Amino acid sequence: MGHAAPLPVFTAADYLTWEHAQTERHEFVDGEVFALAGAEDRHVKTALNMAIALH
């Protein structure tokens, strides 16, 4: 039976260096990197307006 490939583990410094060169945004959690879903400008603007209104 095969074995799972080991996941690469980043240090915080490695992640920051790597992330700077990426075109998409990622999240760093306990040495693992996860791609973030993109948001359109209208979504960001609507979310911000709602947060301001609720405050």
ABEGO torsion letter per residue (X at the ends): XBBBBBBBBBBAAAAAAAAAABABBBBBBGGBBBBBBBBBAAAAAAAAAAAAAAX
